[in-house]
Amino acid sequence: MENLIISFNAVIPMFIWMVLGYCIRLRGLLSETSQSQVNNLVFKVFMPTLLFYNIYKTDIDMALQPKLMFYIFGGILLMWLLAILIGVKAEKYAQKRGAMIQGMFRSNFILFGLPLVINLFGTEGAGITSMAIAIVVPAYNILSVITLELFRGCRISIREVLAGIVKNPLIIASFIGMGFLFLKIPIPYFLESAVSGLADIATPLALVIMGAAFQITVVKENSRNLILSIIVKLAVMPLIFVTSAIFTGFRNIELATIMIVFAAPTAVASFPMAKQMGSDADLASEIIAFTTLISCFTIFLWIFVLKQIGLI
């Protein structure tokens, strides 16, 4: 019963924030323009601040986990290749293939990873998860661009891909945080307090905005691809990579981080990227909406099972 309560408490706050955002949109309290502006603010100010602060406050000996980082990076590559195999076999149209493949491998780890780990282990353990973002974000960005370029028949611009990674505020914040951590640069109390306050805003606001953007639009012609993408994203991928992580010997915070990398819903950023790069934006938005909704239950089950067998 205790593990059930812990699992419930870890997931439900995020669900409540998303429902609140959805209700805000229904009441007309946020226009689409306002949603876009706040979302931009979250990803360019609040989330980078959260990442910086969590890395800065990390125990450096605990955060240095090369085995964990190697597993996550290797797992993302394998997940991407598996998604390509499934997408190519299941769909003949290139634009739909690109949206499906991105939807099956690209996770919303940033929004789901940190709050879940903090709920389970406290802020002291969030540094490991924050460090993982330095691996996860560039990997997802590069592979997503390659995927969408491949399945619209255009030539891949390596320069543009690298420029996008270098300019990504989450990547910049992660490396600045690591610089402060490794060089042991102290931050004055008044400044640390201000940074901490901004960091506390990030997750609730990001999930509220995600809820506000949540729209269920079932398109009949996409139902087969949508169902397949949901099954692969929320069942097949986590089952493969979380089970492998258990047999590899990962436990506690490390295993929880791996679980969120591979069990989190499809990243919200998949939609604007699909739309901009000529992929099927409707299918992309449906995959995001349904995986986000269903993941509240599947992630709860993962946490409960792993707690029950004493692995986290």
ABEGO torsion letter per residue (X at the ends): XAAAAAAAAAAAAAAAAAAAAAAAAAAGABBAAAAAAAAAAAAAAAAAAAAAAAAAABBAAAABBAAAAAAAAAAAAAAAAAAAAAAAAABABAAAAAAAAAAAABBBAAAAAAAAAAAAAEAAAAAAAAAAAAAAAAAAAAAAAAAAAAAAGBBBBAAAAAAAAAABAAAAAAAAAAAAAAAGBBBBAAAAAAAAAAAAAAAAAAAAAAAAABBBBBBAAAAAAAAAAAAAAAAAAAAAAAAAAAAAGBBEAAAAAAAAAAABBBBAAAAAAAAAAGBBAAAAAAAAAAAAAAAAAAAAAAAAAAAAAGAX
